[in-house]
Amino acid sequence: MATKNENKEKLNFALGRENYKLLAIGFAIIVIGFLLMLGGKSEDPNVFSEKIFSFRRITLAPVVVLAGFIFEIWAIMKKPKNTDK
């Protein structure tokens, strides 16, 4: 059986379990944003490809990455719920 001191030490994390789950979701959003930036290379290195200037790579992907970083900040700042048992 665990004593009261051991229980206090186990619950003394900087963030709650929900915060860590939200951090993982935010990390996944950031990774998705970087994956959206992939591609657009030219088949022939001597020919310039306009594919690199697509909406997905220039606008959507940076907005998704920025949203992921904002979500990360929110996940860190969110107060964990009190679960006193």
MARDRENRO-992536 format. One line per 5 residues: number of its first residue (from 0); for each residue x, y, z of N, C-alpha, C, O. Coordinates in steps of 0.02 Angstrom, whole numbers, plus 50000, padded with zeros to 5 digits. Each point is the difference from the previous one (the first is absolute). Layout:
NUM) X Y Z X Y Z X Y Z X Y Z; ...
This chain:
0) 50042 49941 50000 49958 50059 50000 50044 50062 50000 50053 50002 50030; 49922 50049 49936 50037 50062 49995 49981 50046 50058 49941 50004 50019; 50108 50030 50008 49987 50047 50053 49980 50068 49971 50004 50010 49939; 49975 50036 50104 49979 50065 49977 50057 50038 49966 49989 50035 49951; 50072 49958 50075 50057 50035 49970 50015 49974 49930 50017 50039 49955
5) 49977 49895 50034 50011 49972 49934 49947 50023 49950 50016 50013 49942; 49921 49993 50081 49947 50024 49956 50011 50072 49980 49989 50019 49943; 50035 50023 50104 50013 50070 49985 50057 50006 49949 49997 50042 49956; 50053 49916 50050 50056 50002 49953 49978 49979 49930 50024 50028 49951; 49932 49924 50045 49977 49977 49935 49958 50053 49965 50002 50006 49939
10) 49959 50034 50098 49956 50050 49972 50035 50067 49989 49968 50047 49978; 50095 49958 50037 50035 50064 49998 50035 50011 49933 50060 50015 49998; 49904 49976 49946 50027 50014 49934 49988 50072 49982 49956 50033 50029; 50083 49993 49925 49992 50069 49979 49934 50010 49963 49968 50053 50007; 50011 49898 49954 49939 50004 49961 49958 49939 50014 50025 49948 50023
15) 49911 50057 49963 49955 49944 50010 50000 49953 49940 50029 50015 49948; 49938 49929 50060 49996 49950 49947 49966 50029 49938 50022 49986 49943; 49927 50054 50066 49964 50031 49944 50047 50047 49961 49997 50004 49939; 50046 50032 50098 50046 50046 49967 50048 49962 49954 50016 50023 49945; 50008 49920 50078 50046 49961 49959 49966 49972 49938 50030 49996 49946
20) 49907 49985 50061 49962 49978 49941 49992 50057 49950 50007 49989 49940; 49978 50070 50085 49992 50058 49956 50067 50019 49967 50001 50020 49942; 50053 49972 50094 50066 50013 49971 50015 49951 49943 50028 50020 49949; 49952 49918 50059 50010 49951 49947 49958 50017 49939 50022 49992 49943; 49917 50031 50068 49956 50020 49944 50031 50060 49964 50001 50003 49939
25) 50024 50046 50099 50033 50058 49970 50061 49981 49960 50012 50028 49946; 50027 49925 50079 50058 49977 49963 49979 49967 49934 50032 50010 49949; 49914 49952 50054 49975 49968 49938 49977 50052 49950 50010 49992 49939; 49958 50062 50084 49979 50054 49955 50061 50032 49967 49998 50014 49940; 50054 49997 50097 50062 50030 49972 50030 49953 49948 50021 50023 49947
30) 49982 49913 50068 50027 49952 49952 49958 49999 49936 50028 49997 49945; 49907 50006 50061 49956 50002 49942 50015 50062 49958 50001 49997 49938; 50010 50059 50095 50017 50061 49964 50064 49994 49960 50004 50022 49943; 50047 49947 50087 50063 49991 49964 49992 49949 49944 50032 50007 49948; 49926 49943 50061 49988 49953 49946 49964 50033 49941 50011 49981 49943
35) 49947 50068 50072 49967 50037 49946 50049 50040 49959 49987 50016 49942; 50070 50002 50087 50050 50038 49963 50042 49958 49952 50036 50027 49958; 49960 49907 50049 50041 49956 49959 49980 50003 49926 49944 50016 49983; 50104 49967 49975 49986 49991 49929 50013 50063 49959 50027 50049 50025; 49952 49949 49912 50007 50056 49956 50065 50004 49962 50014 50051 49967
40) 50026 49897 50037 50063 50002 49964 49989 49988 49926 49950 49972 49979; 50097 50050 49983 49997 49993 49928 50028 49932 49980 50047 49975 50031; 49924 49995 49918 50025 49936 49975 50068 50008 49968 50043 49956 50006; 49968 50100 49960 50063 50015 49967 50034 50057 50037 49970 50054 50006; 50091 49937 50020 50032 50053 50038 50014 50063 49959 50012 50053 50029
45) 49988 49942 49906 50013 50058 49958 49938 50041 49985 50004 50054 49969; 49937 49921 50052 49937 50034 49986 49969 50021 50066 49994 49960 50046; 49987 50104 49959 49968 50027 50060 49928 49977 50003 49964 50001 49949; 50014 49978 50109 49932 49976 50009 49960 50051 50042 50024 50021 50053; 49918 49998 49923 49957 50046 50037 49961 49965 50056 49963 50033 50037
50) 50044 49902 49970 49963 49962 50051 50018 50022 50070 49960 49992 50046; 50099 50036 49963 50021 50020 50068 49960 50060 50025 50000 50013 50060; 49965 50022 49896 49962 50058 50020 49925 49984 50007 49959 50045 49991; 50024 49894 50024 49930 49981 50006 49971 50028 50066 50037 50015 50046; 49898 49990 49956 49965 50024 50060 50017 49958 50061 50010 50026 50055
55) 49994 49909 49935 50013 49953 50055 50067 50014 50033 50005 49999 50061; 50046 50015 49899 50068 50008 50027 50013 50072 50025 50037 50009 50048; 49933 50040 49921 50014 50069 50017 49954 50027 50054 50021 50041 50041; 49916 49937 49961 49952 50028 50047 49975 49950 50051 50005 50012 50060; 49969 49932 49917 49968 49953 50045 50049 49969 50051 49986 50000 50060
60) 50070 49975 49917 50047 49966 50044 50027 50047 50055 50001 49979 50058; 50021 50082 49926 50023 50044 50055 49945 50018 50050 50013 50007 50059; 49925 50000 49917 49945 50014 50046 49987 49941 50045 49987 50009 50060; 50018 49930 49914 49990 49940 50041 50056 49994 50052 49987 49983 50057; 50075 50031 49923 50056 49997 50048 49991 50053 50054 50009 49985 50059
65) 49973 50075 49922 49989 50053 50049 49943 49982 50048 50005 50012 50060; 49941 49959 49913 49945 49978 50042 50023 49946 50049 49978 49998 50057; 50066 49958 49920 50027 49948 50045 50041 50030 50056 49994 49977 50057; 50046 50073 49929 50040 50032 50053 49954 50038 50049 50013 50000 50060; 49936 50033 49915 49953 50034 50044 49963 49949 50043 49988 50013 50059
70) 49994 49930 49912 49967 49947 50037 50047 49973 50055 49977 49985 50055; 50088 50010 49931 50049 49977 50049 50003 50049 50059 50001 49979 50058; 50000 50085 49928 50002 50050 50053 49938 49995 50043 50003 50002 50062; 49938 49990 49906 49938 49993 50037 50001 49936 50042 49976 50000 50057; 50052 49946 49917 50002 49937 50036 50044 50006 50063 49986 49969 50051
75) 50067 50070 49944 50044 50009 50058 49966 50045 50052 50005 49987 50060; 49961 50065 49918 49970 50048 50045 49935 49977 50031 49979 50026 50052; 49988 49924 49919 49936 49976 50025 50009 49970 50069 50045 49960 50012; 49911 50061 50033 50004 49973 50069 49970 49930 50001 49946 49989 49974; 50090 49964 50057 49971 49933 50005 49942 49999 50048 49998 50038 50048
80) 49954 49917 49939 49943 49993 50043 50021 49968 50066 50045 49958 50002; 49923 50062 50053 50013 49970 50065 49967 49932 50003 49940 49994 49991; 50099 49956 50022 49973 49932 50006 50019 49972 50069 50038 49952 50006; 49935 50079 50045 50013 49977 50069 49955 49940 50014 49939 50003 49994; 50093 49942 50026 49962 49939 50014 50005 49984 50073 49971 49950 50023
